[in-house]
Amino acid sequence: MESTTPNNFIIACVLLAGIAFELAGAAATKGSNCFQNIPITVVAYALFVLSGTAYIILVSMVDLGVGWAVSSGVETVGAILIGFIFFKEEITIAKLVGIIITVFGIIILSLTVEEDWTPWPNTWNEPLWATTKDITEEEMSKSLI
């Protein structure tokens, strides 16, 4: 039987596409001059629709919290860099510290995707409280007795 779980390459491609569309949309938003430049405004909306589409696909393949947090963190760092490079915005010490903390957060969240990262209670991926999908029918019937 074939596995329906997408491989890491597909997940990475969808994630990167979503991030690229989101960052391009953010740059277009800045370039739209608050709706004054209509063509750029339309491009910004189109890019955000493409980004949203990529994220809908992404969260069907990974945990919402991990996928969204990783993409948001990368987008935050990317937006700061785009602002610095293309719009001559400043990078302050506070922004630099925020970037460093964000990058470490992304690394930690990315590691939780791996099955055997660190045991607590058994793995970082194990929920602290079981949900009904984690309990087998046999365990469920025993708990009702």
N, C-alpha and C positions, 0 to 999 in steps of 0.2 A: 504494500500500500504506500502510495506517495505521500510525502509530508506536505501539508498545506502551509506550514510555517515559512514565512519569507526569510531568505538568508540575509546576513548582515549587509551585503553589498546593495541589495534592493532597498533596505531600510536606510542606509547611508545616502543613496541617491535621492530618495524621496525627501529625506531630511534636508539635504543640501539644496535641492530644488526649492523647497519651501523657504529656506533661509535666504536664498538668492532672490527669489521673487519679493519677499518681505523687505529686504534691504534695498532693492531697486525701487520698490514702491515708496519706501521712506525717503529715499533721495529725490524721487519724483515729487513727493509731497512738498518737500522743502523747495523744490524748483517751481512748483505751481504758483508760488507767490500768493497764497491764500485765495485760491480759485481765480486769480487774475489771468493766469495762463491756462486757458481752457484745454488745449490739446494735451499739455503735460498733466493736468488734473485727470483727464480721461485715462491717460496711460497709468497714472497712479492707481486709480480704481481697478483697472484691468489687472495690474500686477498684484494687488491685494486679493482679488478674486482667485488668481492662480495660486497664490500663497495659501489661501484658505482651503483650496481644493487639495493641495499637497498635504496640509495638516489633517484634513479629514481622512486621507489615505493613511498617513503616518500613524494616527492614533488607533487605527484598526489593526496595526501590526505591533505596536508596543504599548506599554502602560502609559496612560494619559499623563500622569505626574512626571515620569521620566522624560518622555518625548517632548512634552510642552516645555518643561524646565530647561532641558538641554538646548532646544531651539531658541527659547527666549534669552537664555544666557549668551549664546553665540550671537544672536541678533543685537543684544545690548552692546557687546564689545564691538561688533561690526558697525553699528550705528555711530558709536563714538569715533571709530577710526574713519568712517566716511565723512563725518562732520569735520574732523581734523584735516583730512586730505583735500576734500573737494570744497568745503564751505569755510575753511580757515577758522574753525572753532577751536577753542583752547582745550588742552588736556591738563587739568589741574592735578595736584597731589591727591585730592579726594577722588577724582575720576580714576586715577591710576590705582589707588588702593581698591576702589570698587571693582575695577577690571580684574585685579589679582584675586580678590575674593570670589568673584563670579567664575573665573577660570577654575579655581580649586573646587567650587561647587559643581561645575560641569563635570570635572574629572570624577568626583565622588559619585555623582548620580550615574555617570556612564559605567562605573564599575559595578553598580548594583544590578546591571543587566546580566552580568555573568552569573552562572549558576553557583559556582564554587568560590566565590570571592572571600568572604570572611564569615565564620560561623557566629551568629547571634540571632536568635536562639540556635538555629541550625545554619541558616544563611541569612544574608541581609535581605534577600528577596522574600523570605518567609514572613507572612503577616503575623503581627503580634496577636491578633484575634482572628479565629477562623470564621470564614463566611460559609454559607450553605454550599457553595460550589467546592469548598475544600473538604467537606465531609462526605464520606461515601454513604450510600444508602444503608449499608449494614450498620455503620456507626450511628446514623440517624435513628434507625429503629431501636438500637440499644439504648440510646439516650431517652427515648420516649417511654421505656419500660420502667 
